[in-house]
């Protein structure tokens, strides 16, 4: 329960810190990875950590791809990309809050949009 919850909540906290430091936003996947490898994590905790890890890596891929498109279009693409990235951030936050609540209530959760990088 606790580690399952923190695999998602840690990603939210890393995201908030990312807005403040512009560096840590790329580390939102780290809580899932750490908990996944923890010797005290249960199978339930590992499933949640894997879900969090995959979703945060998916969100990172979206952010990097959007940024690259913006740069490759000589910054004109950012007119479209920035609002889309904001929408993805809001949707991602909602999904991560849902996952955090599910983990704290000992319920399974699968992110609706997520590439399964890690099994």
Secondary structure, 3 states (H helix, E strand, C coil): CHHHHHHHHHHHHHHHHHHHHCCHHHHCCHHHHHHHCCCCCCHHHHHHHHHHHHHHHHHHHHHHHHHHHHHHCCCCCHHHHHHHHHHHHHHHHHHHHHHHHHHHCCCCCCCCCCCCCCC
